[in-house]
Amino acid sequence: MEEKQSLNTIYVLKDTNNSVTLEINIGIPGQTSMTSILIDGDGSGDEINGNFPETIIGTSDTLDGKILFITSTVTDTSRDSNFTELIIRLKGGRNAKRFPLSKTVNEEGQSVPYIAVIKFIKIPKI
């Protein structure tokens, strides 16, 4: 598997007003993380410790043209592996998407910064 710490992509929304959900998982048991989620700079500014459960973040209409920013620091606190992973899942658009990011650190206790920039675009049916 290719190791990747950043993501810059688009997420195609349905041409309806469906709810869109976001879920973020730290993929390896025993890893710790702090994550920040912003949509067009709006958000609580609070950092989330650990996984972010599947949550409605808006609708196709409210998200169209906006940008989702996710920053996360995953620390290798597992004694079993030096592999760190962050998995971003989006649902409610044309297709459900899974975006895995990962990096293997050299030694236990090291941290890995992850960043994702996802633009929401609604494309009308042809």
N, CA, C and O atoms as a GROMACS GRO file, in nm:
protein
  504
    1MET      N    1   0.084  -0.117   0.000
    1MET     CA    2   0.000   0.000   0.000
    1MET      C    3   0.089   0.124   0.000
    1MET      O    4   0.186   0.133   0.076
    2GLU      N    5   0.056   0.218  -0.084
    2GLU     CA    6   0.128   0.344  -0.092
    2GLU      C    7   0.101   0.427   0.034
    2GLU      O    8  -0.014   0.444   0.074
    3GLU      N    9   0.209   0.478   0.094
    3GLU     CA   10   0.192   0.564   0.210
    3GLU      C   11   0.168   0.707   0.163
    3GLU      O   12   0.238   0.757   0.075
    4LYS      N   13   0.069   0.772   0.223
    4LYS     CA   14   0.029   0.906   0.182
    4LYS      C   15  -0.021   0.980   0.304
    4LYS      O   16  -0.103   0.928   0.380
    5GLN      N   17   0.028   1.104   0.324
    5GLN     CA   18  -0.011   1.182   0.441
    5GLN      C   19  -0.105   1.297   0.406
    5GLN      O   20  -0.156   1.364   0.496
    6SER      N   21  -0.129   1.321   0.278
    6SER     CA   22  -0.215   1.433   0.241
    6SER      C   23  -0.312   1.392   0.131
    6SER      O   24  -0.288   1.296   0.056
    7LEU      N   25  -0.420   1.467   0.123
    7LEU     CA   26  -0.525   1.441   0.025
    7LEU      C   27  -0.578   1.574  -0.024
    7LEU      O   28  -0.608   1.662   0.057
    8ASN      N   29  -0.591   1.589  -0.154
    8ASN     CA   30  -0.651   1.707  -0.215
    8ASN      C   31  -0.740   1.656  -0.327
    8ASN      O   32  -0.690   1.612  -0.431
    9THR      N   33  -0.872   1.661  -0.307
    9THR     CA   34  -0.962   1.598  -0.402
    9THR      C   35  -1.097   1.669  -0.404
    9THR      O   36  -1.120   1.765  -0.330
   10ILE      N   37  -1.185   1.621  -0.489
   10ILE     CA   38  -1.323   1.670  -0.491
   10ILE      C   39  -1.415   1.555  -0.450
   10ILE      O   40  -1.381   1.438  -0.463
   11TYR      N   41  -1.533   1.593  -0.401
   11TYR     CA   42  -1.638   1.496  -0.371
   11TYR      C   43  -1.762   1.541  -0.444
   11TYR      O   44  -1.815   1.649  -0.417
   12VAL      N   45  -1.809   1.458  -0.537
   12VAL     CA   46  -1.923   1.493  -0.621
   12VAL      C   47  -2.052   1.464  -0.546
   12VAL      O   48  -2.077   1.352  -0.501
   13LEU      N   49  -2.133   1.567  -0.534
   13LEU     CA   50  -2.261   1.558  -0.464
   13LEU      C   51  -2.372   1.516  -0.560
   13LEU      O   52  -2.362   1.537  -0.681
   14LYS      N   53  -2.478   1.459  -0.506
   14LYS     CA   54  -2.595   1.426  -0.586
   14LYS      C   55  -2.670   1.554  -0.621
   14LYS      O   56  -2.662   1.654  -0.549
   15ASP      N   57  -2.744   1.549  -0.730
   15ASP     CA   58  -2.823   1.664  -0.772
   15ASP      C   59  -2.959   1.661  -0.701
   15ASP      O   60  -3.063   1.686  -0.762
   16THR      N   61  -2.956   1.630  -0.574
   16THR     CA   62  -3.073   1.633  -0.487
   16THR      C   63  -3.026   1.696  -0.357
   16THR      O   64  -2.909   1.735  -0.347
   17ASN      N   65  -3.111   1.708  -0.260
   17ASN     CA   66  -3.068   1.770  -0.135
   17ASN      C   67  -3.042   1.664  -0.028
   17ASN      O   68  -3.090   1.677   0.085
   18ASN      N   69  -2.967   1.560  -0.064
   18ASN     CA   70  -2.933   1.453   0.030
   18ASN      C   71  -2.844   1.504   0.143
   18ASN      O   72  -2.767   1.598   0.126
   19SER      N   73  -2.855   1.438   0.258
   19SER     CA   74  -2.761   1.461   0.368
   19SER      C   75  -2.627   1.398   0.333
   19SER      O   76  -2.622   1.293   0.270
   20VAL      N   77  -2.520   1.464   0.374
   20VAL     CA   78  -2.384   1.413   0.351
   20VAL      C   79  -2.324   1.387   0.488
   20VAL      O   80  -2.332   1.471   0.578
   21THR      N   81  -2.262   1.268   0.504
   21THR     CA   82  -2.202   1.233   0.632
   21THR      C   83  -2.050   1.220   0.618
   21THR      O   84  -1.997   1.187   0.512
   22LEU      N   85  -1.984   1.246   0.730
   22LEU     CA   86  -1.839   1.232   0.741
   22LEU      C   87  -1.809   1.140   0.858
   22LEU      O   88  -1.873   1.149   0.964
   23GLU      N   89  -1.712   1.052   0.839
   23GLU     CA   90  -1.663   0.965   0.946
   23GLU      C   91  -1.512   0.960   0.933
   23GLU      O   92  -1.459   0.949   0.823
   24ILE      N   93  -1.441   0.967   1.046
   24ILE     CA   94  -1.295   0.957   1.046
   24ILE      C   95  -1.255   0.851   1.147
   24ILE      O   96  -1.295   0.856   1.263
   25ASN      N   97  -1.174   0.755   1.101
   25ASN     CA   98  -1.128   0.648   1.189
   25ASN      C   99  -0.976   0.644   1.192
   25ASN      O  100  -0.909   0.661   1.091
   26ILE      N  101  -0.925   0.621   1.312
   26ILE     CA  102  -0.784   0.590   1.327
   26ILE      C  103  -0.777   0.439   1.309
   26ILE      O  104  -0.833   0.364   1.390
   27GLY      N  105  -0.710   0.395   1.205
   27GLY     CA  106  -0.723   0.257   1.160
   27GLY      C  107  -0.654   0.150   1.242
   27GLY      O  108  -0.692   0.034   1.232
   28ILE      N  109  -0.555   0.185   1.322
   28ILE     CA  110  -0.480   0.083   1.394
   28ILE      C  111  -0.508   0.095   1.544
   28ILE      O  112  -0.491   0.202   1.601
   29PRO      N  113  -0.552  -0.014   1.608
   29PRO     CA  114  -0.576  -0.008   1.752
   29PRO      C  115  -0.450   0.034   1.827
   29PRO      O  116  -0.339  -0.009   1.795
   30GLY      N  117  -0.469   0.120   1.927
   30GLY     CA  118  -0.356   0.162   2.009
   30GLY      C  119  -0.292   0.292   1.964
   30GLY      O  120  -0.203   0.343   2.032
   31GLN      N  121  -0.336   0.348   1.852
   31GLN     CA  122  -0.284   0.478   1.809
   31GLN      C  123  -0.372   0.586   1.870
   31GLN      O  124  -0.491   0.564   1.893
   32THR      N  125  -0.316   0.703   1.895
   32THR     CA  126  -0.393   0.815   1.946
   32THR      C  127  -0.391   0.927   1.842
   32THR      O  128  -0.302   0.934   1.758
   33SER      N  129  -0.492   1.014   1.850
   33SER     CA  130  -0.499   1.122   1.750
   33SER      C  131  -0.570   1.244   1.805
   33SER      O  132  -0.649   1.235   1.899
   34MET      N  133  -0.541   1.357   1.743
   34MET     CA  134  -0.612   1.483   1.766
   34MET      C  135  -0.645   1.536   1.628
   34MET      O  136  -0.556   1.553   1.544
   35THR      N  137  -0.774   1.564   1.603
   35THR     CA  138  -0.820   1.602   1.470
   35THR      C  139  -0.904   1.730   1.476
   35THR      O  140  -0.980   1.751   1.570
   36SER      N  141  -0.887   1.814   1.375
   36SER     CA  142  -0.967   1.935   1.360
   36SER      C  143  -1.041   1.928   1.227
   36SER      O  144  -0.983   1.888   1.126
   37ILE      N  145  -1.169   1.966   1.227
   37ILE     CA  146  -1.252   1.961   1.107
   37ILE      C  147  -1.314   2.098   1.086
   37ILE      O  148  -1.379   2.152   1.176
   38LEU      N  149  -1.295   2.155   0.968
   38LEU     CA  150  -1.353   2.285   0.933
   38LEU      C  151  -1.416   2.277   0.794
   38LEU      O  152  -1.364   2.208   0.706
   39ILE      N  153  -1.527   2.348   0.775
   39ILE     CA  154  -1.588   2.360   0.643
   39ILE      C  155  -1.588   2.508   0.609
   39ILE      O  156  -1.655   2.589   0.674
   40ASP      N  157  -1.511   2.544   0.505
   40ASP     CA  158  -1.491   2.684   0.466
   40ASP      C  159  -1.450   2.770   0.585
   40ASP      O  160  -1.495   2.884   0.598
   41GLY      N  161  -1.366   2.715   0.670
   41GLY     CA  162  -1.315   2.790   0.785
   41GLY      C  163  -1.409   2.793   0.904
   41GLY      O  164  -1.373   2.844   1.010
   42ASP      N  165  -1.530   2.738   0.888
   42ASP     CA  166  -1.626   2.736   0.998
   42ASP      C  167  -1.616   2.604   1.074
   42ASP      O  168  -1.605   2.497   1.014
   43GLY      N  169  -1.619   2.613   1.202
   43GLY     CA  170  -1.617   2.496   1.288
   43GLY      C  171  -1.599   2.542   1.430
   43GLY      O  172  -1.578   2.660   1.456
   44SER      N  173  -1.607   2.450   1.521
   44SER     CA  174  -1.596   2.486   1.662
   44SER      C  175  -1.454   2.520   1.701
   44SER      O  176  -1.430   2.588   1.801
   45GLY      N  177  -1.357   2.471   1.621
   45GLY     CA  178  -1.217   2.491   1.657
   45GLY      C  179  -1.170   2.390   1.759
   45GLY      O  180  -1.051   2.384   1.791
   46ASP      N  181  -1.263   2.309   1.811
   46ASP     CA  182  -1.227   2.206   1.908
   46ASP      C  183  -1.157   2.092   1.837
   46ASP      O  184  -1.191   2.056   1.724
   47GLU      N  185  -1.058   2.034   1.904
   47GLU     CA  186  -0.994   1.916   1.850
   47GLU      C  187  -1.067   1.793   1.901
   47GLU      O  188  -1.113   1.788   2.015
   48ILE      N  189  -1.075   1.694   1.815
   48ILE     CA  190  -1.143   1.569   1.848
   48ILE      C  191  -1.036   1.466   1.880
   48ILE      O  192  -0.941   1.446   1.804
   49ASN      N  193  -1.053   1.401   1.992
   49ASN     CA  194  -0.958   1.298   2.034
   49ASN      C  195  -1.011   1.162   1.988
   49ASN      O  196  -1.120   1.122   2.027
   50GLY      N  197  -0.935   1.092   1.904
   50GLY     CA  198  -0.976   0.960   1.857
   50GLY      C  199  -1.066   0.966   1.736
   50GLY      O  200  -1.060   1.062   1.658
   51ASN      N  201  -1.148   0.865   1.720
   51ASN     CA  202  -1.236   0.853   1.603
   51ASN      C  203  -1.345   0.961   1.604
   51ASN      O  204  -1.385   1.010   1.709
   52PHE      N  205  -1.392   0.995   1.484
   52PHE     CA  206  -1.506   1.086   1.466
   52PHE      C  207  -1.617   1.003   1.406
   52PHE      O  208  -1.607   0.962   1.291
   53PRO      N  209  -1.725   0.976   1.482
   53PRO     CA  210  -1.831   0.888   1.431
   53PRO      C  211  -1.904   0.949   1.313
   53PRO      O  212  -1.901   1.070   1.292
   54GLU      N  213  -1.970   0.863   1.236
   54GLU     CA  214  -2.045   0.910   1.119
   54GLU      C  215  -2.144   1.018   1.163
   54GLU      O  216  -2.231   0.994   1.247
   55THR      N  217  -2.130   1.137   1.104
   55THR     CA  218  -2.207   1.254   1.143
   55THR      C  219  -2.251   1.331   1.020
   55THR      O  220  -2.173   1.348   0.926
   56ILE      N  221  -2.375   1.379   1.019
   56ILE     CA  222  -2.421   1.464   0.908
   56ILE      C  223  -2.348   1.598   0.918
   56ILE      O  224  -2.350   1.663   1.023
   57ILE      N  225  -2.284   1.638   0.807
   57ILE     CA  226  -2.211   1.765   0.805
   57ILE      C  227  -2.282   1.870   0.718
   57ILE      O  228  -2.238   1.985   0.712
   58GLY      N  229  -2.389   1.830   0.652
   58GLY     CA  230  -2.465   1.922   0.569
   58GLY      C  231  -2.544   1.846   0.464
   58GLY      O  232  -2.558   1.724   0.471
   59THR      N  233  -2.596   1.920   0.367
   59THR     CA  234  -2.670   1.861   0.257
   59THR      C  235  -2.600   1.897   0.126
   59THR      O  236  -2.509   1.980   0.123
   60SER      N  237  -2.642   1.834   0.018
   60SER     CA  238  -2.586   1.866  -0.113
   60SER      C  239  -2.597   2.015  -0.143
   60SER      O  240  -2.504   2.076  -0.196
   61ASP      N  241  -2.711   2.074  -0.107
   61ASP     CA  242  -2.730   2.217  -0.133
   61ASP      C  243  -2.640   2.305  -0.047
   61ASP      O  244  -2.582   2.400  -0.097
   62THR      N  245  -2.628   2.273   0.082
   62THR     CA  246  -2.549   2.360   0.170
   62THR      C  247  -2.399   2.342   0.153
   62THR      O  248  -2.322   2.433   0.182
   63LEU      N  249  -2.355   2.224   0.104
   63LEU     CA  250  -2.212   2.198   0.089
   63LEU      C  251  -2.158   2.233  -0.049
   63LEU      O  252  -2.037   2.245  -0.066
   64ASP      N  253  -2.245   2.250  -0.148
   64ASP     CA  254  -2.200   2.276  -0.286
   64ASP      C  255  -2.105   2.396  -0.290
   64ASP      O  256  -2.139   2.506  -0.247
   65GLY      N  257  -1.985   2.372  -0.344
   65GLY     CA  258  -1.885   2.477  -0.359
   65GLY      C  259  -1.799   2.500  -0.236
   65GLY      O  260  -1.705   2.580  -0.241
   66LYS      N  261  -1.828   2.434  -0.126
   66LYS     CA  262  -1.751   2.454  -0.002
   66LYS      C  263  -1.633   2.357   0.005
   66LYS      O  264  -1.626   2.258  -0.068
   67ILE      N  265  -1.541   2.388   0.096
   67ILE     CA  266  -1.421   2.306   0.112
   67ILE      C  267  -1.414   2.254   0.255
   67ILE      O  268  -1.430   2.330   0.351
   68LEU      N  269  -1.391   2.125   0.266
   68LEU     CA  270  -1.373   2.057   0.394
   68LEU      C  271  -1.223   2.047   0.422
   68LEU      O  272  -1.147   1.995   0.340
   69PHE      N  273  -1.181   2.098   0.538
   69PHE     CA  274  -1.041   2.090   0.581
   69PHE      C  275  -1.032   1.998   0.701
   69PHE      O  276  -1.101   2.018   0.801
   70ILE      N  277  -0.947   1.898   0.692
   70ILE     CA  278  -0.925   1.806   0.804
   70ILE      C  279  -0.775   1.804   0.832
   70ILE      O  280  -0.695   1.776   0.742
   71THR      N  281  -0.738   1.832   0.955
   71THR     CA  282  -0.599   1.816   0.996
   71THR      C  283  -0.598   1.723   1.116
   71THR      O  284  -0.684   1.733   1.204
   72SER      N  285  -0.503   1.632   1.118
   72SER     CA  286  -0.496   1.535   1.226
   72SER      C  287  -0.351   1.500   1.255
   72SER      O  288  -0.268   1.491   1.164
   73THR      N  289  -0.322   1.480   1.381
   73THR     CA  290  -0.191   1.428   1.421
   73THR      C  291  -0.216   1.294   1.487
   73THR      O  292  -0.285   1.284   1.588
   74VAL      N  293  -0.157   1.191   1.428
   74VAL     CA  294  -0.170   1.055   1.482
   74VAL      C  295  -0.036   1.018   1.544
   74VAL      O  296   0.069   1.029   1.481
   75THR      N  297  -0.041   0.974   1.669
   75THR     CA  298   0.080   0.935   1.741
   75THR      C  299   0.083   0.785   1.757
   75THR      O  300  -0.016   0.722   1.797
   76ASP      N  301   0.198   0.728   1.727
   76ASP     CA  302   0.216   0.583   1.739
   76ASP      C  303   0.236   0.549   1.886
   76ASP      O  304   0.345   0.564   1.941
   77THR      N  305   0.130   0.503   1.948
   77THR     CA  306   0.138   0.461   2.089
   77THR      C  307   0.115   0.310   2.102
   77THR      O  308   0.104   0.258   2.213
   78SER      N  309   0.109   0.241   1.990
   78SER     CA  310   0.090   0.096   1.990
   78SER      C  311   0.226   0.027   2.001
   78SER      O  312   0.322   0.066   1.934
   79ARG      N  313   0.232  -0.073   2.083
   79ARG     CA  314   0.356  -0.152   2.095
   79ARG      C  315   0.365  -0.259   1.985
   79ARG      O  316   0.471  -0.318   1.963
   80ASP      N  317   0.252  -0.282   1.917
   80ASP     CA  318   0.246  -0.390   1.818
   80ASP      C  319   0.292  -0.349   1.679
   80ASP      O  320   0.334  -0.434   1.601
   81SER      N  321   0.284  -0.219   1.647
   81SER     CA  322   0.312  -0.176   1.510
   81SER      C  323   0.352  -0.029   1.509
   81SER      O  324   0.310   0.048   1.596
   82ASN      N  325   0.432   0.010   1.412
   82ASN     CA  326   0.467   0.151   1.392
   82ASN      C  327   0.387   0.211   1.277
   82ASN      O  328   0.417   0.322   1.231
   83PHE      N  329   0.287   0.140   1.231
   83PHE     CA  330   0.201   0.184   1.120
   83PHE      C  331   0.092   0.274   1.176
   83PHE      O  332   0.022   0.236   1.270
   84THR      N  333   0.077   0.394   1.117
   84THR     CA  334  -0.032   0.483   1.154
   84THR      C  335  -0.124   0.499   1.035
   84THR      O  336  -0.080   0.492   0.920
   85GLU      N  337  -0.252   0.520   1.063
   85GLU     CA  338  -0.350   0.529   0.954
   85GLU      C  339  -0.465   0.618   0.995
   85GLU      O  340  -0.509   0.618   1.110
   86LEU      N  341  -0.513   0.695   0.898
   86LEU     CA  342  -0.631   0.780   0.913
   86LEU      C  343  -0.722   0.749   0.795
   86LEU      O  344  -0.678   0.758   0.680
   87ILE      N  345  -0.846   0.713   0.821
   87ILE     CA  346  -0.940   0.678   0.714
   87ILE      C  347  -1.057   0.776   0.719
   87ILE      O  348  -1.126   0.789   0.820
   88ILE      N  349  -1.077   0.845   0.606
   88ILE     CA  350  -1.186   0.941   0.592
   88ILE      C  351  -1.294   0.878   0.506
   88ILE      O  352  -1.265   0.826   0.398
   89ARG      N  353  -1.418   0.883   0.554
   89ARG     CA  354  -1.531   0.829   0.476
   89ARG      C  355  -1.636   0.938   0.457
   89ARG      O  356  -1.676   1.006   0.551
   90LEU      N  357  -1.681   0.952   0.332
   90LEU     CA  358  -1.790   1.044   0.300
   90LEU      C  359  -1.902   0.963   0.235
   90LEU      O  360  -1.877   0.877   0.152
   91LYS      N  361  -2.026   0.992   0.274
   91LYS     CA  362  -2.144   0.927   0.216
   91LYS      C  363  -2.248   1.034   0.187
   91LYS      O  364  -2.249   1.140   0.249
   92GLY      N  365  -2.336   1.004   0.092
   92GLY     CA  366  -2.446   1.095   0.059
   92GLY      C  367  -2.427   1.165  -0.073
   92GLY      O  368  -2.519   1.230  -0.122
   93GLY      N  369  -2.309   1.152  -0.132
   93GLY     CA  370  -2.284   1.208  -0.264
   93GLY      C  371  -2.318   1.106  -0.371
   93GLY      O  372  -2.390   1.010  -0.345
   94ARG      N  373  -2.267   1.128  -0.491
   94ARG     CA  374  -2.295   1.031  -0.599
   94ARG      C  375  -2.248   0.892  -0.562
   94ARG      O  376  -2.314   0.793  -0.594
   95ASN      N  377  -2.133   0.885  -0.494
   95ASN     CA  378  -2.079   0.757  -0.448
   95ASN      C  379  -2.023   0.774  -0.309
   95ASN      O  380  -1.970   0.880  -0.275
   96ALA      N  381  -2.034   0.670  -0.227
   96ALA     CA  382  -1.966   0.671  -0.098
   96ALA      C  383  -1.816   0.659  -0.128
   96ALA      O  384  -1.776   0.584  -0.217
   97LYS      N  385  -1.736   0.733  -0.054
   97LYS     CA  386  -1.591   0.732  -0.077
   97LYS      C  387  -1.517   0.702   0.052
   97LYS      O  388  -1.558   0.742   0.161
   98ARG      N  389  -1.408   0.630   0.036
   98ARG     CA  390  -1.316   0.597   0.146
   98ARG      C  391  -1.178   0.647   0.104
   98ARG      O  392  -1.127   0.609  -0.001
   99PHE      N  393  -1.119   0.732   0.189
   99PHE     CA  394  -0.988   0.789   0.159
   99PHE      C  395  -0.890   0.747   0.269
   99PHE      O  396  -0.890   0.807   0.376
  100PRO      N  397  -0.807   0.645   0.244
  100PRO     CA  398  -0.710   0.604   0.346
  100PRO      C  399  -0.579   0.683   0.333
  100PRO      O  400  -0.527   0.702   0.223
  101LEU      N  401  -0.528   0.729   0.445
  101LEU     CA  402  -0.397   0.793   0.452
  101LEU      C  403  -0.315   0.714   0.553
  101LEU      O  404  -0.370   0.666   0.653
  102SER      N  405  -0.184   0.698   0.529
  102SER     CA  406  -0.104   0.617   0.621
  102SER      C  407   0.044   0.651   0.612
  102SER      O  408   0.092   0.705   0.513
  103LYS      N  409   0.113   0.616   0.719
  103LYS     CA  410   0.258   0.629   0.723
  103LYS      C  411   0.311   0.538   0.834
  103LYS      O  412   0.251   0.529   0.941
  104THR      N  413   0.422   0.473   0.807
  104THR     CA  414   0.491   0.394   0.908
  104THR      C  415   0.602   0.480   0.967
  104THR      O  416   0.687   0.531   0.894
  105VAL      N  417   0.602   0.495   1.099
  105VAL     CA  418   0.706   0.573   1.165
  105VAL      C  419   0.824   0.483   1.199
  105VAL      O  420   0.813   0.360   1.196
  106ASN      N  421   0.937   0.545   1.230
  106ASN     CA  422   1.058   0.467   1.259
  106ASN      C  423   1.059   0.407   1.399
  106ASN      O  424   1.114   0.300   1.421
  107GLU      N  425   0.996   0.479   1.494
  107GLU     CA  426   0.996   0.427   1.630
  107GLU      C  427   0.870   0.468   1.705
  107GLU      O  428   0.805   0.567   1.672
  108GLU      N  429   0.839   0.390   1.806
  108GLU     CA  430   0.720   0.416   1.887
  108GLU      C  431   0.726   0.556   1.950
  108GLU      O  432   0.832   0.600   1.995
  109GLY      N  433   0.611   0.623   1.952
  109GLY     CA  434   0.603   0.756   2.012
  109GLY      C  435   0.610   0.869   1.911
  109GLY      O  436   0.582   0.984   1.944
  110GLN      N  437   0.648   0.837   1.788
  110GLN     CA  438   0.654   0.941   1.686
  110GLN      C  439   0.513   0.978   1.640
  110GLN      O  440   0.422   0.896   1.643
  111SER      N  441   0.497   1.105   1.598
  111SER     CA  442   0.368   1.154   1.549
  111SER      C  443   0.375   1.181   1.400
  111SER      O  444   0.480   1.213   1.344
  112VAL      N  445   0.258   1.168   1.335
  112VAL     CA  446   0.248   1.190   1.191
  112VAL      C  447   0.137   1.293   1.166
  112VAL      O  448   0.024   1.275   1.211
  113PRO      N  449   0.169   1.402   1.094
  113PRO     CA  450   0.064   1.498   1.058
  113PRO      C  451  -0.006   1.454   0.930
  113PRO      O  452   0.058   1.412   0.834
  114TYR      N  453  -0.138   1.463   0.930
  114TYR     CA  454  -0.219   1.432   0.812
  114TYR      C  455  -0.302   1.555   0.779
  114TYR      O  456  -0.346   1.627   0.869
  115ILE      N  457  -0.324   1.579   0.650
  115ILE     CA  458  -0.410   1.690   0.607
  115ILE      C  459  -0.493   1.646   0.488
  115ILE      O  460  -0.444   1.578   0.397
  116ALA      N  461  -0.619   1.685   0.489
  116ALA     CA  462  -0.708   1.656   0.376
  116ALA      C  463  -0.785   1.783   0.340
  116ALA      O  464  -0.835   1.854   0.427
  117VAL      N  465  -0.793   1.810   0.210
  117VAL     CA  466  -0.870   1.921   0.157
  117VAL      C  467  -0.964   1.862   0.053
  117VAL      O  468  -0.921   1.809  -0.049
  118ILE      N  469  -1.094   1.872   0.080
  118ILE     CA  470  -1.194   1.811  -0.008
  118ILE      C  471  -1.295   1.917  -0.049
  118ILE      O  472  -1.361   1.977   0.035
  119LYS      N  473  -1.306   1.939  -0.181
  119LYS     CA  474  -1.403   2.037  -0.232
  119LYS      C  475  -1.530   1.963  -0.273
  119LYS      O  476  -1.525   1.861  -0.342
  120PHE      N  477  -1.643   2.016  -0.229
  120PHE     CA  478  -1.773   1.960  -0.264
  120PHE      C  479  -1.825   2.028  -0.390
  120PHE      O  480  -1.828   2.151  -0.399
  121ILE      N  481  -1.866   1.946  -0.488
  121ILE     CA  482  -1.919   1.999  -0.614
  121ILE      C  483  -2.044   1.922  -0.652
  121ILE      O  484  -2.045   1.799  -0.654
  122LYS      N  485  -2.151   1.996  -0.680
  122LYS     CA  486  -2.274   1.936  -0.726
  122LYS      C  487  -2.278   1.949  -0.879
  122LYS      O  488  -2.275   2.059  -0.933
  123ILE      N  489  -2.286   1.835  -0.946
  123ILE     CA  490  -2.291   1.834  -1.091
  123ILE      C  491  -2.431   1.787  -1.131
  123ILE      O  492  -2.471   1.677  -1.095
  124PRO      N  493  -2.504   1.869  -1.205
  124PRO     CA  494  -2.640   1.830  -1.246
  124PRO      C  495  -2.639   1.705  -1.334
  124PRO      O  496  -2.544   1.679  -1.408
  125LYS      N  497  -2.747   1.628  -1.323
  125LYS     CA  498  -2.763   1.511  -1.410
  125LYS      C  499  -2.778   1.557  -1.554
  125LYS      O  500  -2.838   1.661  -1.582
  126ILE      N  501  -2.724   1.479  -1.643
  126ILE     CA  502  -2.731   1.513  -1.787
  126ILE      C  503  -2.838   1.428  -1.852
  126ILE      O  504  -2.862   1.440  -1.973
   0.00000   0.00000   0.00000
